[in-house]
Amino acid sequence: MQSTVWFTDLSTRPGRSLLDKTSELLRSAGLAERIAPGDLTAVKLHFGEKGNTSFLRPIFVRRVVEEIAAAGGKPFLADTNTLYLGGRSNAVDHIRTAITNGFAFPVADAPIVIADGLRGESAVKVPIEGKIYKEVSIGAEFVNADAIVALTHFKGHELSGFGGAIKNLGMGCASRAGKLSQHSTVSPFVDPSNCNGCGTCVAHCPAGAITLVSAKALIDPRECIGCADCIVVCPEHTVKIDWNEAAPLVQMKMAEHAIGALQGKRGSSLFLTFVMQVSPFCDCYGNSDRPIAPDVGILASADPVALDQACADLVISASGRDPFRETHPNIDWTIQLSHAEELGLGSRKYEIRTL
């Protein structure tokens, strides 16, 4: 069965700005039918790490907030804390980072709620019928919300090929325990030929799993929690992961957590994805490399699987190649889509309706 995906390109004219077209997308995709008066509505987004510049612009978020309020909902901006150490690893730092990146109340017109609490421990175990999980750990305030509108910046990702709506839900709504479970088979290692023993990874490892042995960093796989923070902070880029071994399982776990995030909200959720500034890596990085694909447009759907498939197809069509496989050649990004479809999260078959 085909799902409907609404699309608009980035062309504008006087009297019809890109913000206006964003409103048209939300209305066409049925936002008003999915938000009941008084619904506490989580606007799920990624606030961007410190130093990152490719995350979704706050002015678009404000327009979404205004549309939710017009439908009678009570919107709040929400995300969960990161597993790795950084600017979003606890609620205090997370909110400060969000405000620094432009998501202050006067700009976005909505309060910020970190959905898994002060230290990422506020969670609900949600029962699901998955192939891997029978329950998943989701940030409590995503579970407690009446509705979810997920806003996604479409970009590359080193474990899932691309990061779309499924990742935004599965990884982004998971509690710290949920993120740990999804990453638990990822074991980084140090290429000693390039390691200069600077100790940066040692200082940043939250599990104390890295030590210096003969002036080279060494990771103890028994202590490693799979947060991948060492990969981000290593100035020599010498910390490696066997992505091909871990990526398929991570993508499947991610899709199953997405099912948990939407449990009980399939009729009160909507997804809006911005295929703009398609960076090669996640917005969790403290920098943004140049885009790997042309800007395409903005898409909306009630089906996150169809939405991700449509976004990937449009990027490939606009690029004349698959930039995600070029950037991450060992990653088969279709696994997240096929597994999500198999478990009933949505359909990879879609029709595009262009505004």
C-alpha positions as CSV (number, residue, x, y, z in Angstrom):
1,M,0.0,0.0,0.0
2,Q,1.4,3.4,-1.0
3,S,1.8,6.2,1.5
4,T,1.5,9.9,0.6
5,V,4.5,12.1,0.8
6,W,4.1,15.8,0.3
7,F,6.9,17.8,-1.3
8,T,7.9,21.3,-2.0
9,D,11.1,22.5,-3.7
10,L,13.0,25.6,-2.4
11,S,11.7,28.0,-5.0
12,T,9.9,31.1,-3.6
13,R,8.3,34.3,-4.8
14,P,7.1,37.4,-3.1
15,G,4.1,36.5,-0.9
16,R,5.1,32.8,-0.8
17,S,8.2,32.3,1.3
18,L,9.8,29.0,2.3
19,L,8.2,29.4,5.7
20,D,4.8,29.8,4.0
21,K,5.5,26.6,2.0
22,T,6.3,24.9,5.2
23,S,2.9,25.8,6.6
24,E,1.3,24.5,3.4
25,L,3.1,21.2,3.7
26,L,1.9,20.7,7.3
27,R,-1.7,21.6,6.5
28,S,-1.7,19.4,3.4
29,A,-0.2,16.5,5.4
30,G,-3.1,16.7,7.9
31,L,-1.5,18.4,10.9
32,A,-4.9,19.7,12.1
33,E,-6.4,16.2,12.0
34,R,-3.6,14.8,14.1
35,I,-3.5,17.4,16.9
36,A,-6.4,17.6,19.3
37,P,-7.2,20.8,21.3
38,G,-5.0,20.9,24.3
39,D,-2.6,18.2,23.1
40,L,0.9,18.5,24.7
41,T,2.8,18.2,21.5
42,A,6.5,17.2,21.4
43,V,8.3,18.9,18.5
44,K,11.1,16.4,18.2
45,L,14.3,18.0,16.7
46,H,18.0,18.0,17.0
47,F,19.4,21.2,18.5
48,G,22.8,20.7,17.0
49,E,26.1,20.3,18.8
50,K,28.3,23.2,19.7
51,G,30.2,24.3,16.6
52,N,27.8,22.6,14.2
53,T,26.1,24.8,11.6
54,S,24.0,22.4,9.5
55,F,21.2,21.7,12.0
56,L,17.6,22.9,11.3
57,R,17.2,26.6,11.4
58,P,15.1,27.9,14.3
59,I,12.9,30.1,12.1
60,F,11.5,26.9,10.5
61,V,10.8,25.5,14.0
62,R,8.9,28.6,15.0
63,R,6.6,28.2,12.0
64,V,5.9,24.6,12.9
65,V,5.2,25.7,16.5
66,E,2.8,28.3,15.2
67,E,0.9,25.8,13.1
68,I,0.6,23.4,16.0
69,A,-0.7,26.2,18.2
70,A,-3.2,27.2,15.5
71,A,-4.5,23.6,15.5
72,G,-5.1,23.8,19.3
73,G,-2.0,22.0,20.5
74,K,0.5,23.1,23.1
75,P,3.9,22.6,21.5
76,F,7.3,22.1,23.3
77,L,10.7,21.5,21.8
78,A,12.2,18.2,22.8
79,D,15.2,15.9,22.5
80,T,17.0,13.5,24.7
81,N,20.5,13.7,26.1
82,T,23.4,12.2,24.2
83,L,25.3,9.1,25.2
84,Y,28.7,10.7,24.5
85,L,30.2,13.5,26.4
86,G,29.6,16.9,24.9
87,G,27.3,19.9,24.9
88,R,24.1,17.9,25.2
89,S,25.0,15.1,27.6
90,N,22.9,16.5,30.5
91,A,19.8,18.7,30.5
92,V,21.5,21.8,31.8
93,D,24.2,21.8,29.1
94,H,21.7,20.6,26.5
95,I,19.4,23.5,27.1
96,R,22.3,26.0,27.1
97,T,23.5,24.5,23.8
98,A,20.0,24.8,22.3
99,I,19.7,28.4,23.3
100,T,23.2,29.2,22.0
101,N,22.2,27.6,18.6
102,G,19.1,29.9,18.4
103,F,16.3,27.9,20.0
104,A,15.5,30.4,22.8
105,F,11.8,30.9,23.7
106,P,11.6,34.4,22.0
107,V,12.8,32.8,18.7
108,A,11.0,29.5,18.6
109,D,8.0,30.5,20.7
110,A,8.0,27.3,22.7
111,P,9.7,26.0,25.8
112,I,12.5,23.4,25.8
113,V,11.9,20.0,27.5
114,I,14.7,17.5,27.7
115,A,12.7,14.4,27.4
116,D,14.8,12.0,29.5
117,G,15.5,14.3,32.4
118,L,18.5,15.9,34.0
119,R,21.0,13.0,33.4
120,G,19.2,10.9,30.8
121,E,17.7,8.6,33.3
122,S,14.1,9.5,33.1
123,A,12.7,6.8,30.9
124,V,9.8,4.5,30.2
125,K,10.2,0.9,29.0
126,V,7.8,0.6,26.2
127,P,6.7,-2.9,25.1
128,I,7.0,-3.7,21.4
129,E,6.8,-6.7,19.1
130,G,10.3,-6.5,17.5
131,K,12.7,-9.0,16.1
132,I,15.4,-7.9,18.6
133,Y,13.5,-6.2,21.4
134,K,10.3,-6.9,23.4
135,E,10.7,-3.6,25.1
136,V,12.7,-0.4,24.5
137,S,13.7,2.5,26.7
138,I,12.2,5.8,25.6
139,G,12.6,9.3,27.1
140,A,9.7,9.7,29.5
141,E,8.3,12.9,28.2
142,F,8.1,11.6,24.6
143,V,6.0,8.8,26.1
144,N,3.9,11.2,28.2
145,A,3.3,13.6,25.3
146,D,-0.1,13.5,23.5
147,A,1.4,14.0,20.1
148,I,4.7,14.2,18.2
149,V,5.8,16.3,15.3
150,A,9.3,15.2,14.3
151,L,11.4,17.7,12.4
152,T,14.4,16.1,10.7
153,H,17.5,17.5,9.0
154,F,18.3,14.9,6.3
155,K,22.1,14.1,6.3
156,G,24.7,11.4,6.1
157,H,25.5,9.1,9.0
158,E,28.3,6.8,9.7
159,L,26.2,3.9,11.0
160,S,22.9,4.2,9.1
161,G,24.2,5.7,5.8
162,F,21.8,8.6,6.2
163,G,19.9,10.1,9.2
164,G,16.3,10.6,8.5
165,A,13.0,10.4,10.3
166,I,13.6,6.8,11.5
167,K,16.9,7.8,13.1
168,N,15.4,11.0,14.6
169,L,12.7,8.8,16.3
170,G,14.7,5.7,17.1
171,M,18.0,7.2,18.3
172,G,16.7,10.6,19.1
173,C,13.7,9.6,21.4
174,A,15.6,6.8,23.2
175,S,16.8,7.4,26.7
176,R,20.5,7.0,27.5
177,A,19.9,3.3,28.2
178,G,18.2,3.0,24.9
179,K,21.0,4.7,23.1
180,L,23.5,2.4,24.9
181,S,21.6,-0.6,23.9
182,Q,21.6,0.4,20.3
183,H,25.3,1.1,20.3
184,S,26.3,-1.8,22.5
185,T,27.9,-3.9,19.8
186,V,30.0,-1.1,18.4
187,S,33.5,-1.5,19.7
188,P,36.0,1.1,18.6
189,F,39.7,0.5,18.2
190,V,42.8,2.6,17.9
191,D,45.1,2.5,14.8
192,P,48.4,2.6,16.6
193,S,50.3,3.7,13.4
194,N,48.7,7.2,13.7
195,C,48.2,7.5,17.4
196,N,50.5,10.1,19.0
197,G,49.4,9.3,22.6
198,C,47.9,12.8,23.2
199,G,45.4,11.4,25.7
200,T,42.4,13.4,24.4
201,C,40.4,10.2,24.1
202,V,41.4,9.1,27.6
203,A,40.1,12.4,29.0
204,H,36.8,12.2,27.2
205,C,35.9,8.5,27.7
206,P,32.9,8.4,30.1
207,A,33.5,4.7,30.9
208,G,37.2,5.0,31.6
209,A,37.8,2.3,29.0
210,I,40.8,3.9,27.4
211,T,44.4,3.9,28.8
212,L,47.8,4.9,27.4
213,V,50.1,1.9,27.0
214,S,53.6,2.6,25.6
215,A,52.4,6.1,24.6
216,K,49.5,4.7,22.5
217,A,45.8,4.7,23.3
218,L,44.3,1.3,24.0
219,I,40.5,0.7,24.3
220,D,39.4,-2.1,26.6
221,P,36.3,-3.7,24.8
222,R,35.1,-5.1,28.1
223,E,34.7,-1.6,29.5
224,C,33.7,0.2,26.3
225,I,30.0,1.4,26.3
226,G,30.0,2.1,22.5
227,C,29.3,5.8,22.8
228,A,31.8,6.6,20.0
229,D,32.9,9.9,21.7
230,C,36.5,8.9,21.2
231,I,36.0,8.9,17.4
232,V,34.7,12.5,17.5
233,V,37.4,13.9,19.8
234,C,40.5,12.2,18.4
235,P,42.5,15.0,16.7
236,E,44.4,12.5,14.6
237,H,41.3,10.6,13.4
238,T,43.0,7.4,14.5
239,V,40.1,5.8,16.4
240,K,38.2,3.5,14.1
241,I,35.1,1.3,14.1
242,D,34.3,-1.7,12.0
243,W,31.2,-0.1,10.7
244,N,30.3,-3.0,8.4
245,E,30.0,-5.4,11.3
246,A,27.9,-3.3,13.5
247,A,25.8,-1.1,11.2
248,P,23.1,-3.6,10.1
249,L,22.3,-4.5,13.7
250,V,22.4,-0.8,14.8
251,Q,19.9,0.1,12.0
252,M,17.5,-2.7,13.0
253,K,17.7,-1.6,16.7
254,M,17.1,2.0,15.7
255,A,14.0,1.1,13.7
256,E,12.6,-0.9,16.7
257,H,13.2,2.0,19.0
258,A,11.3,4.2,16.5
259,I,8.3,1.9,16.9
260,G,8.5,2.3,20.7
261,A,8.7,6.1,20.3
262,L,5.5,6.1,18.3
263,Q,3.6,3.6,20.5
264,G,0.1,4.8,21.0
265,K,0.7,7.9,18.8
266,R,0.5,6.6,15.3
267,G,-2.6,8.7,14.7
268,S,-1.2,11.8,16.5
269,S,2.2,12.0,14.8
270,L,3.5,13.8,11.7
271,F,7.0,14.0,10.2
272,L,8.6,16.9,8.4
273,T,12.1,16.5,6.8
274,F,14.3,19.2,5.4
275,V,16.6,18.0,2.6
276,M,18.9,21.0,2.8
277,Q,22.6,21.3,3.5
278,V,23.0,17.5,3.3
279,S,26.1,17.2,5.5
280,P,28.1,13.9,5.4
281,F,27.8,13.3,9.2
282,C,25.4,13.7,12.0
283,D,24.6,17.0,13.6
284,C,26.1,15.6,16.8
285,Y,29.5,16.5,15.4
286,G,31.0,19.8,16.6
287,N,31.5,20.9,13.0
288,S,29.7,20.7,9.6
289,D,31.6,19.6,6.5
290,R,30.5,20.8,3.1
291,P,27.3,19.2,1.7
292,I,27.5,16.0,-0.2
293,A,24.4,16.6,-2.3
294,P,22.4,19.5,-3.7
295,D,19.6,21.0,-1.7
296,V,16.3,19.3,-2.7
297,G,13.4,20.7,-0.7
298,I,11.1,19.9,2.2
299,L,8.9,16.8,2.6
300,A,6.1,15.8,5.0
301,S,4.2,12.6,5.7
302,A,2.4,10.6,8.3
303,D,4.6,7.6,7.3
304,P,8.3,7.9,8.4
305,V,9.4,5.0,6.3
306,A,7.9,6.4,3.1
307,L,9.3,9.8,4.0
308,D,12.9,8.5,4.4
309,Q,12.7,6.5,1.2
310,A,11.4,9.5,-0.7
311,C,14.1,11.7,0.7
312,A,16.8,9.2,-0.3
313,D,15.4,8.8,-3.8
314,L,15.2,12.5,-4.4
315,V,18.8,13.1,-3.2
316,I,20.1,10.3,-5.5
317,S,18.1,11.7,-8.4
318,A,19.3,15.3,-7.8
319,S,22.9,14.1,-7.4
320,G,23.1,11.6,-10.2
321,R,24.7,9.2,-7.8
322,D,24.2,7.8,-4.3
323,P,26.2,10.2,-2.1
324,F,25.5,8.2,1.1
325,R,27.1,5.1,-0.3
326,E,30.0,7.2,-1.6
327,T,30.6,8.8,1.8
328,H,30.0,5.6,3.8
329,P,30.8,2.8,1.4
330,N,30.4,-0.1,3.9
331,I,26.9,0.9,5.0
332,D,23.7,-0.4,3.4
333,W,21.2,2.2,4.4
334,T,18.3,0.3,3.1
335,I,18.4,-2.0,6.1
336,Q,16.7,0.5,8.4
337,L,13.9,0.9,5.8
338,S,13.3,-2.8,5.1
339,H,13.3,-3.7,8.8
340,A,10.9,-0.8,9.7
341,E,8.6,-1.8,6.9
342,E,8.7,-5.5,7.9
343,L,7.7,-4.5,11.5
344,G,4.8,-2.3,10.3
345,L,6.2,1.1,11.0
346,G,5.4,2.2,7.4
347,S,5.7,1.5,3.7
348,R,8.6,2.0,1.3
349,K,6.1,2.5,-1.5
350,Y,4.9,6.1,-1.8
351,E,3.4,8.7,-4.1
352,I,4.7,12.2,-4.1
353,R,2.3,15.1,-4.2
354,T,4.0,18.4,-5.0
355,L,2.8,21.7,-3.8
